[in-house]
Structure formats: C-alpha cells, structure tokens
Amino acid sequence: MQTVTLGRTGLQVSRMGVGAGGPSQIGVKTGRSEQESVNLLRRAFDAGVNLVDTSEGYGTEQIIGRALEGRDRDQIILSTKKSTRHKDVTPESVMESLDASLRRLQTDAIDIYNLHGVVPQDYRRLVEEIYPTLEAARQAGKIRFLGITEMFGEDRQHAMLSEALADDLWDVVMVGFNLLNQTARAAVLAPAIRQNVGVQVMFAVRKALGSEEAIVPFVQSLLERGEMDTEDVDVGRILDFALSSAASLPDLAYRFCRDEAGVHVVLSGTGNAEHLERNLESFEREPLPKETTQKLRHIFRSVVSTTGQSLD
C-alpha cells in the first residue's frame, strides 16, 4: 500500500482510507454482524491501510474501537467528525461529543477531528463560536489536528471549503471529487497544495461510478443540460477508451482520484471481504496512462450539477 505525508500534519497515511459511513458503514447497513465489521477493518489494517474515517453519526466508532484492540495505536490514524447541522451546536455539546467519541474509539486522542458536513451559511458562525473550543481541545491533547468536511450534495462547487482554505485554520479538509465532478481541482486542491493542507477525498465512487451501466443515465442527463459536449462521447461506449486500462469502472474511478495532484487519501467504503479485496487491488495498481487521464479531464470538464450520487 502506497503512503504519503498528509500535508502539514506530517502524518504518514495510506493512499486508501476506510470510510466507515456511506451506504454500507463497514457492513452495518448490509446485515453484517459487529464482529464481521471488526474483521473487515482488521483485514484492511493488515493490508497496509492505516487511516479510517468515521463520525459520531455513523454508529461505527465503537466497531473501530474494537478493531484497534491489540493493535499499535500509533500506527493507525483516526479521523472522526462532529455533526454541525443543528443550531444547538455549542462549545459544551462539542466537548461532550468529543469525549463520547474518545470513549467509543477507546483512545486518548483523535488524530483528525472534523466539523462534519459544514454548509456555507453555517461556516462563519462555527468558526467564531466553535473553533476556539477545538483549539482548546487540541491544547489539552484530545485532538492532534483539526479538519473540516463539506456537504458536497448541497455545495457542489465548494463554496464553504473555498472560504475555509482562505482562512487557513484547518490542517485537513474532506472534499467531494470524482471523475464526473472535478470542480474541486481549482476550488480546493490548488489552494490546499499552496497551503500544504491535507486532503481526504470522498465520493470517488458513488452511484454513477458503481458500474458501466449506472453511468449511462448520468451522461445522458449531462448532455441534455449542456454540461458535456456531444462530440466528446458516444453514450453507448462512454468510457471504453479508459476501461481498457482498468479492471472495472470503480477501479478506474479510484485510480483517477488517487493520482490527482493535491489528493492524499481517497476514502473507500466497503461492506464485505470480497469488495474490500477489489478496492485494495485498485490502490496497488499503477497510475492510469497519461492520455487516459487527460481525456477524462477533458470530457467532464464542465460538469457542475451532479456529485455522481443522484441526477438532481
């Protein structure tokens, strides 16, 4: 498993991170037992994955805590998040949430503690009211580095993260980026590179990129909206040129994101061992051919209306 330095944190992280949310939540939502989910995480750790991202809202912190039992804690990077969509987020509630996460994760300190799903209209208030509490928690040793994540479905051109990067308060950001919607390249990744901010990518593979059949209605919709050029694609053979260099569409999607400049970790969700193995194989493969990457950038260059999860 390739590793990289996560920006100014100095943390050495695997290029693949386990995302403990999403549709499967390490198997929690697909009928797996807690022990099966623990075993999935341990298999990922054994394969060299050393970053796992979760949240107080996912219901998986306790599973991750169990998976860490008997492991060298210093070798695993924990990222978790505090939900922010409620007006009752206060310094007191943040500290209560942080302490609860520490207990569930069975650790004394969280490596990356994020404000979760921050929308543009809430950002300034959270900085003014909550950021000092996070800094105090860092000074107390409960947090090592501060992060912030966007609500990609509502903020598809990254207004919040653009503002957050301008403030330069955050060590790590989590951004939606995939081969369909590449708007983060200019809005987020370029300034993150300049400021040496760590970047976790989410949405690398969502509904549209789960299979060759799934992407067709998305492309048809984008053509109708004028976000793609009809001269660039044959709807019946949309990505044949790229799939000749990939094992599958998800494999293509993961490798496209992994090798994007400024990206450190690409989060990969999973709910079963077979799927995990396929994901691990993708991150071990060589980069896509340069001409393939350039063409993928070109044909999706104007897409702004979808995250790859829905056609709305």
Secondary structure, 3 states (H helix, E strand, C coil): CCEEECHHHCCEEECEEEECCCCCCCCHHHCCCHHHHHHHHHHHHHCCCCEEECCCCCCCHHHHHHHCCCCCHHHCEEEEEEECCCCCCCHHHHHHHHHHHHHHHCCCCEEEEEEEEECHHHHHHHHHHCHHHHHHHHHCCCEEEEEEEECCCCCCCCHHHHHHHHHCCCCEEEEECCCCCCCHHHHHHHHHHHHCCEEEEECCCCHHHCCCCCHHHHHHHHHHHCCCCCCCCCHHHCCHHHHCCCCCHHHHHHHHHHCCCCCCEEEECCCCHHHHHHHHHHHHCCCCCHHHHHHHHHHCCCCCCCCCCCCC
